[in-house]
Amino acid sequence: MKVGIIQSKQLKNYDFGPGHPFRGDRFENFFSFFNAKFSKSDRFEIFLNEKLASNGDLELWHTKDYIRVMKRASSGAEVADLFRYVSGDNLNPQTRRFPVGIEPAARVIVKNSMLACELVLEGKFEKAVSIGGGLHHAKSGYGEGFCVYNDVVICARHAIRKYSLERVLVLDTDAHAGNGTCEAFYSDPRVLFVDLHQENIYPGTGYENEIGEGKGKGFTVNVPLPPGAGDKAYEFIFNELVFPLVEEFNPQLVIRNGGSDPHPSDEITQLGLTLEGFKNIGKSVSEISEICDGKEVDLICSGYKPEVLSRSWLALISGLAGVDITLNEPFPLRTEKTQILEEVQKIVKKVKRNLNPWWTGLNF
């Protein structure tokens, strides 16, 4: 069965303006690169969408007040108390105002991610990729970290509500902790939230002892990684932690989000994941999804250096789809250090110790 790639013309309008790390041309650049590499492949099918998420869709996570303010600010209207609702990094750096026209584009991203769920759960595609999805920092009433609406949360809640799912895996491989997504599911045992990210950077969350609360205790899994973790560390984490947890949880749907920012050439973080490492994440996620008959939704958005962004996104997709492709590293890579892997092994041991009361399949 083909892998669906969801595309929208309006994605280009998800743009914070000149001088900002997050520009809308990333999407057009990626699709140009994708078409150059896979124009003759019958493994993929482009699914076009221009519909916007409704207020009701957004209210699966966001407050009515927040949605109202985002729509008003995006229209160009003055909002006196705007900083109650957004952080400075969600503003145009030149005008210091909320980017005009970005809110409808944010709604398209949410709708794309919801459609990806529907296409997979209704059997039209085995796997679906929402390009532009994965805006995991947006909280219910506050936008930050270049994220306006949290499509990850809405995607999962939409799947649970519409298809009566009881178990959804959300795997976050973005280099930054998904604080908005974590908040949404912190007390929800229907969602196993696994987050692999760099330690001690923005947003300052995602420590090993953050494992959920109430009925959701044990269903939040944070793995903070040291700088330079590299491919072998990710392989170790999947084998020793992610696969055993997922096998025991037995999800009905897998949702993964994350883009190119763990790559060393992306320069915003220092996790050291190579293009081969991104392919292996895709392969691992595909293997995980076999538990639920291959049903997987991929949300890809992050990354800030054009030379590596499209390559990393394509590496993730090729690994997920099981398609062989040669992708050359844009810049020389440093050799992984053995002691970093040893440090990661210690971190995973701490994570297992914290989770042990809630899971039977974690071996020390």
C-alpha positions in Angstrom: 0.0 0.0 0.0 1.2 3.5 -0.8 2.4 6.1 1.6 0.4 9.3 1.5 2.2 12.6 1.5 -0.2 15.5 2.4 0.6 18.8 0.7 -1.1 22.2 0.8 -0.4 25.4 -1.1 -1.1 27.4 2.0 1.9 25.9 3.9 4.1 28.6 2.5 2.1 31.1 4.6 3.3 29.5 7.9 6.1 32.0 7.9 7.3 34.2 10.8 9.0 36.7 8.5 12.5 37.8 7.4 15.2 37.1 9.9 13.3 34.4 11.7 14.6 30.8 11.7 11.2 29.5 10.6 10.3 30.5 7.0 7.6 29.2 4.8 9.8 28.4 1.8 11.0 25.3 3.6 7.9 23.4 2.3 8.3 24.3 -1.3 12.0 23.5 -1.1 11.3 20.1 0.3 8.7 19.2 -2.2 11.0 20.2 -5.0 13.7 17.9 -3.5 11.1 15.1 -3.0 9.9 15.3 -6.6 13.4 15.2 -7.9 14.2 12.1 -6.0 10.9 10.2 -6.1 9.1 11.4 -9.3 9.2 7.9 -10.8 8.4 6.0 -7.5 5.0 4.4 -7.2 5.5 4.0 -3.4 4.1 7.5 -2.7 0.9 9.4 -3.5 0.5 13.2 -3.0 -2.8 14.1 -1.3 -3.7 17.8 -1.7 -5.7 19.6 1.0 -6.7 23.2 1.3 -9.4 22.9 4.0 -8.8 24.6 7.3 -9.4 23.1 10.7 -12.6 24.4 12.4 -12.8 26.1 15.8 -14.3 22.8 17.0 -11.2 21.0 15.8 -8.8 23.4 17.5 -10.8 23.2 20.7 -9.7 19.6 21.1 -6.8 21.3 22.8 -6.9 25.1 22.6 -9.1 27.5 24.5 -11.7 29.6 22.7 -10.0 32.7 24.0 -6.6 31.7 22.6 -8.1 30.8 19.2 -9.9 34.2 19.1 -6.8 36.1 19.8 -4.7 34.2 17.3 -7.2 34.8 14.5 -7.4 38.5 15.4 -3.7 39.0 15.7 -3.1 37.2 12.4 -5.5 39.6 10.6 -3.2 42.5 11.5 -5.3 43.9 14.3 -3.6 45.3 17.4 -3.8 43.0 20.5 -2.8 45.0 23.6 -2.2 41.9 25.8 -0.6 39.7 23.1 2.2 38.5 25.3 -0.4 36.7 27.5 -0.9 34.4 24.5 2.4 34.1 22.7 6.1 34.2 23.3 8.5 36.6 21.6 9.8 33.9 19.3 6.4 33.6 17.7 6.6 37.2 16.4 7.9 38.6 13.3 11.4 39.8 14.3 11.2 42.9 12.2 7.8 44.2 13.1 7.6 42.5 16.6 4.0 41.6 15.8 2.2 38.4 15.2 2.8 37.4 11.5 -0.1 38.5 9.3 -1.8 35.5 7.6 -0.1 32.8 9.6 -3.2 31.7 11.5 -5.1 30.2 8.5 -1.9 28.4 7.5 -1.7 27.0 11.1 -5.3 25.7 10.7 -4.3 24.0 7.4 -1.5 22.2 9.2 -3.9 21.0 11.9 -6.3 19.8 9.2 -3.6 18.0 7.3 -2.6 16.1 10.5 -6.2 15.2 11.2 -6.6 14.0 7.6 -3.5 11.9 7.9 -5.1 10.1 10.8 -8.3 9.6 8.9 -6.6 8.3 5.7 -4.6 5.8 7.7 -7.4 4.6 10.1 -9.9 4.3 7.2 -7.4 2.1 5.2 -6.7 4.5 2.3 -3.0 4.6 3.1 -1.0 2.4 5.3 1.0 5.4 6.5 0.5 9.1 5.9 2.9 12.0 6.3 1.7 15.5 7.2 4.4 17.9 6.0 4.3 20.9 8.3 2.9 18.9 11.2 4.5 18.5 14.6 4.0 21.9 16.2 4.5 20.4 19.7 5.3 23.4 21.8 1.8 25.1 21.6 0.0 24.9 24.9 -3.8 25.2 25.3 -3.7 28.9 25.7 -0.2 29.9 24.8 1.9 29.7 21.6 5.6 29.4 21.7 8.6 27.8 20.0 7.4 28.7 16.5 4.2 26.8 17.2 0.7 28.3 16.9 -1.7 25.3 17.2 -0.6 21.9 18.4 -1.6 19.5 15.7 0.1 16.6 17.5 -2.4 16.8 20.4 -5.3 17.5 18.1 -4.4 14.7 15.8 -4.3 12.1 18.6 -7.4 13.4 20.3 -9.3 13.4 17.0 -8.3 9.8 16.4 -9.4 8.8 19.9 -12.7 10.6 19.6 -13.7 9.7 16.0 -12.5 6.1 16.0 -12.9 5.2 19.6 -9.3 4.3 20.0 -8.1 3.3 23.5 -4.3 3.3 23.0 -2.3 5.8 20.9 1.5 6.0 20.8 2.9 9.5 20.3 6.7 9.4 19.6 8.5 12.7 19.6 11.9 12.7 18.0 12.3 16.5 17.7 15.5 17.7 19.3 13.5 19.8 21.8 11.1 18.4 24.4 7.5 18.5 23.3 6.2 20.5 26.3 2.8 21.3 24.9 2.1 17.7 23.9 3.4 16.5 27.3 1.0 18.8 29.2 -2.0 17.5 27.1 -1.4 13.9 27.9 0.3 14.0 31.3 -2.7 12.4 33.1 -4.1 10.4 30.1 -3.4 6.6 30.1 -4.8 6.3 26.6 -1.7 8.0 25.2 1.9 6.7 25.6 4.0 9.7 25.1 7.7 9.0 24.4 10.0 12.0 23.9 13.6 11.8 22.8 15.3 15.2 23.0 18.5 17.1 24.0 18.9 17.8 27.7 19.0 21.3 29.3 17.9 23.3 26.3 14.6 25.0 25.3 11.9 24.6 26.6 13.6 23.4 29.8 11.3 20.4 30.4 11.5 16.7 29.7 13.5 15.3 32.6 13.7 11.6 33.4 11.4 12.0 36.5 8.6 13.6 34.5 6.5 10.4 34.0 2.9 11.6 34.2 0.4 11.9 37.0 -2.8 10.4 38.2 -4.1 7.7 35.9 -1.5 8.7 33.4 1.5 8.1 35.6 4.0 5.9 33.8 2.6 6.8 30.4 4.9 9.8 29.9 8.5 8.8 29.0 11.2 11.5 28.7 14.7 10.6 27.5 16.9 13.7 27.8 20.0 13.1 25.7 23.5 14.6 26.0 25.1 16.6 23.2 26.7 14.4 20.6 24.5 11.4 21.3 24.7 10.2 17.7 23.2 7.3 15.8 24.3 4.5 18.1 22.6 6.1 21.0 19.2 6.3 19.2 19.6 2.7 18.1 20.2 1.7 21.7 17.2 3.7 23.0 14.8 2.1 20.5 16.1 -1.4 21.2 16.3 -1.1 25.0 13.4 1.1 25.8 11.0 2.1 23.0 10.4 -1.3 21.5 9.7 -3.1 24.9 7.3 -0.3 26.0 5.4 -0.2 22.7 5.1 -4.0 22.6 3.6 -4.0 26.1 1.4 -0.9 25.4 0.1 -2.4 22.1 -1.0 0.8 20.4 -3.8 1.0 17.8 -2.1 3.9 16.1 1.4 5.4 16.0 2.0 9.1 15.6 5.6 10.3 15.3 6.7 14.0 15.1 10.1 15.6 14.5 12.2 17.0 11.7 15.9 17.7 11.0 17.0 19.6 14.1 18.9 16.6 15.7 21.3 16.7 12.7 24.7 18.3 13.5 24.6 20.6 10.4 21.2 22.0 11.5 23.3 23.9 14.1 20.4 24.7 16.5 21.1 21.6 18.7 24.0 19.2 19.1 22.5 15.7 19.0 24.7 14.5 16.1 22.1 12.4 14.3 23.3 11.6 10.7 21.1 11.1 7.6 21.6 7.4 8.1 20.3 7.8 11.7 17.2 9.6 10.4 16.6 6.7 8.0 16.9 4.3 10.9 14.4 6.2 12.9 12.0 5.9 10.0 12.7 2.1 9.8 12.2 1.7 13.5 8.9 3.5 13.5 7.8 1.4 10.6 8.7 -1.7 12.5 6.9 -0.4 15.6 3.7 0.2 13.6 3.5 -3.5 12.6 1.9 -3.9 16.0 -1.1 -2.0 14.7 -1.1 -3.3 11.2 1.2 -0.6 9.9 -1.0 2.3 10.9 1.3 5.3 11.3 1.1 9.0 11.0 4.3 11.0 10.5 4.4 14.8 11.3 7.5 16.5 9.9 8.2 20.2 10.3 11.3 21.2 12.4 14.7 22.1 11.0 16.4 25.3 10.2 19.3 24.9 7.8 18.2 24.5 4.2 21.1 22.3 3.2 20.1 19.6 5.6 16.4 20.1 6.2 15.1 18.5 3.0 17.7 15.6 3.1 16.7 14.8 6.7 13.0 14.9 6.0 13.5 12.6 3.0 15.7 10.3 5.0 12.9 9.9 7.6 10.3 9.2 4.9 12.5 6.8 2.9 13.2 4.8 6.1 9.5 4.8 7.0 8.4 3.7 3.5 11.2 1.1 3.1 12.6 2.8 0.0 16.3 2.8 -0.8 17.8 6.1 -1.6 21.3 7.6 -1.5 21.5 10.9 0.4 24.9 12.5 0.8 25.8 14.4 4.0 26.0 18.2 3.2 28.9 18.7 5.5 31.7 16.6 7.1 30.6 14.8 10.3 32.5 14.3 13.5 33.2 10.8 14.8 30.9 9.6 17.7 32.6 9.2 21.1 32.2 6.0 23.0 31.8 7.7 26.3 28.6 9.5 25.0 27.0 6.1 24.4 27.9 5.0 27.9 26.3 8.2 29.3 23.1 7.5 27.3 23.0 3.9 28.6 23.0 5.4 32.2 20.2 7.7 31.3 18.1 4.9 29.9 18.7 2.9 33.1 17.4 5.9 35.1 14.3 6.1 32.9 13.6 2.4 33.3 14.0 2.6 37.0 11.4 5.5 37.2 9.0 3.6 34.9 9.5 0.1 36.4 6.4 0.2 38.7 4.1 0.6 35.7 5.6 -1.7 33.1 6.6 -5.4 33.3 8.8 -5.7 30.2 11.6 -3.3 31.1 14.8 -5.2 31.9 17.7 -3.7 33.9 
